[in-house]
Amino acid sequence: MKKVASLKYGVVFKKAFCDPEIFTAFAQAIIGRPVSIDYVETEKEFDPPIGYIKPLFNLFAEDTGNRLVVDIQHARTHDHYDRFLYYHCAALLEQITSSQDYRPLLAVYTVVVLTSGDRHQCDIAVTDFDPRNLAGKPLLEIPHKVIYLCPKYVSEATPEPYREWLRAIDDTLDEEVDESQYSEGIIQKMFEAIRRDHLSPEERARMIEEYHQEELQQAKFEEGVREAKRLVAKNLLRKGVASELVAEATGLSVAEISRLKEHRRNISPKI
């Protein structure tokens, strides 16, 4: 067993996939076409920005035939499908410089790795921009794609070569991997790149910062959920629903329902 840093952290993901050889092998496996990468940019931005928001690409690389964007979104947010569609469109629009030709010179493939999972519990999902006729046949006019990967849901039904990469990414999340379970040499290289004892002090500090930021976001999310439940409970109590039924409907404790009732009595106007 090998002790590794978890790929759920952006700093670790970038450490692994900024290696052109690892990036190339991963990109080829996911998009299913030849890729040749000499250099991978991290935290890439377009200047001037496209639109009102300046996207920040965790990993960005291109060769003469492809523009490839790999990003990681660990926190489960409500908008990651829309967010990375925007990133993808920005990478397309940045190439258009004249109204004489709207065709981007380079194909754009955006690969999004959702290490924390997704509400749809789907291992692979694809937004394909190629138009299709009513029979579903693609016209082969537009190659651009957004590919969402959720390693948490990899299974025997996941096709190769996706499966081994998703298994490997998911395997790192508990910070320990059984390298004997992987046949691909490039995956072994990825594990070696993120060995725990290979992290610099700066990388460890950024991991800790990401961990605390994630905890803060999770706390805000949970507080938002609790506040929504309290609002529902207040509305039900206002309508005269029994405390036990309100507790059952909202998941709040009977004691908290009692506190809400008492608070409501205290702020009710005295006539």
N, C-alpha and C positions, 0 to 999 in steps of 0.2 A: 504494500500500500504506500502511496506517495502523498505527503502532506502538501497541499496546494492552497493558494488564495482563491476565494470564490469569484467566479465570473459574474456574479450579481453586482459587483462593484464596477463602476465605470472605469476607474483607474486601472483595475486588473484586466478588464476586457480590452482596453486600449493597449496595455502592455503586451498582451498576447497577439492581438490582430494587427498591430502596427508593423509587425514583421511581414515584409512583402511576400515571402514564401507561404506563410500561414494564411495571410489574407487571400492570396491567389487561389490556394487549394480550397479554402472555404467558399469563396465566391464561385468558383467553377462548379463545385458540388451543388450549390444552391440554385444558381441560375441555369445550369445545364448547358453552358457553352464555353469555348476556350477563352481564357483570360490571361493577359500578360501584364503584370504589375511590377514596376521598379521602385515605386515610392508611395508610401501611404501617409497622407496628412491627418493629423489629429486636430480636433476642435476647429474645423474649417468653417470660414464665414465668407460670404460674398460681399464685396465692397465695391460699389454701393449695394445696399440690400435690395432684394427683390420684394416689392410690396411694402407693407407697413411694419413687418416683423422680420428681424434678421435671424434666420435659422442658424443653429450651431450644430454642425455635423461631427459626431464623435470620431468617425473614421471615414475618410473620403479618398478615393483613388480612381484613376482613369488610365486607360491605354488608348491606342489609336482607334479602336473600334467600339469601346464601351465606356460609359461613365457609371461607376459603381459606388453606391453609398451604403455603408453599413452603419447602423445606429443601434444603440441599446437603450431600452426603457425598462428599468427594473420596477419602479413604483407603479402599481396598478392604478392608472388614472382613468377618468371618464372619457378622455378625448384622444387616446393614442392613435386610433384609426385616422381621425381628422388631422391630427398634428403631423403625422408622418406623410400623409397625402400632401399636405402643404409643403413640407420639406422636399418631397419628390417633385412637385410642380415648380418649386423655386429652382431646382437643379435643371429642369427642362427649360424654363423661361430665361435663365441666365445665358443660355446659348443663342437665343434669338436676337439678332442685332439689326435686322432689316425686314421691312414689310414685304420685300421682294421674295423672301423665302422663309416660311414658317417651320420648315423641317429642321429639328435639331441635328447637328452634325454627329453627335454621339448618342447612342442608346443609353437610357437611364434605368438602372435597376437599384431600387432601394430595398435593403434587407433590414428588417426590424426584429430584434431578438428580445422577446418578452420573458425574462427569466422568472418573474413572479407569477406568471400564468395570465389567464384572461377569462372573462365571464363566459365565453363561448366554449371553453375547454377543447379547443381545436389545435392539433399539433402544427398544421401548416395551412395558411390561408393566403390567397393570391388575388390582388387587384390587377386585372389584365386590361390594358387600354386598347387592345386591338378590336376594331369593330367586327361584328358577326352578322351574317344574314339570319333570316327568321328560322332557318333550319339549324342554326347554331354553328355554322361553318365559319371559321375566322378568315378574314380577308388578307391577313399577313401584311398589313399596311403600317401598323404601329407596334414596335417591339417592347415599349416601356412597361415595366411591372413594379409593383410594390409587393414584397413577399414578407409575410408575418410568420415568425417561428416561435412556438411555445414549447421549449424543451420539457417542461413539466408533464406534457401529455404525450410524449413519445411512446410508441408501442410497437409490437411486432407488425402491425398493419402499416406503420410508417415506412415508406419506400426508401431503399438505399439510393444514393449515398446520404440522403438527409439523416437517416436514422442514426448512423454512427456519430455524426457531428452533434446532433441534438442530445444523444445519450451522454456524450463526453462533456458537453456544456452543463447538462443537468447534474452530472456526477460530481462536478466541482463545487456545487452549492453547499455541500456539507464539509468542504475543505479537506476532503480525502478521496483519492481515486485509486481504483484497482487497475493499474495500467496494463495488466496482462489480458484484460478484456477487450483491448483495442488492437486491431491489426495494422492500422494505417500509421506509417512512420511519422507523418506530418502531425497527427494528433498527439503522438508521443512528444514531438517537439513543442507543441502547445503546452502540454503538461509541464515540461521542463521549464518553459518560459515563465510559468506562474508558480513555480515552487515557492513555498512560503519563505524558505531561507534565502531566496533570490530577491526578495523585495528590499528596496532601499528605504531608509528612514523617511524620506519624503513621501514615498508611495504608501507606507504604513500610516502616515499622518493623514493622507487624503482618504484612505479607507475608513479611518476613525471618523473623519469629518462627514463622509457619506453616510456612515452608520447612524450618527447622531441626527443628521438631516432627515434620514428615512424615519427614525423614531419620532421626530417632531411632526413630520407629515402624517404619520400614522395616528399620532395622538390627536391632531387637528381633525382628521377624518373621523375617528371614533367619537370625538366630542360633537362633531356635526351630526352624526347618526343619533347620538343620545338626545341632542337638542330637538331633532326632528321627531323622535319618539315622544318627548315631553310635550311638544306642540299638539301632537295627535291626542295624547292623553288629556290635555287641558280641554280640547274641543269635545271629547267624549264625556268628560266630567261635566262640562257646561250643559250638555244635553241630558244629564241625569243618569248616565250609564253607571252601573254598580262598579265599585273599585276593583273587585275581583275580576270582572269581565274586561275592564280597562287594562289591568295588569296582564291578563292572558293575551289580549290583542296587541299590546305594544312590547311585551317582553320586559317591561319595567317591574321592579319588585313592588309588592303591596305597600311596603314601608315608604317607598318613594312616591307612590300614588297618594298616600296619606299626607305626605309633606306638600304635594302639589295642591291638594284640597285645602289644607290649612293655610297655605300661602294665598290661595284664591279668596278664602274667607277674610283674611287680614287686609287685602287690598280692595275688597268690595266696599262701595260707598255706603256710609251710614246715613239712613234717612230718619 
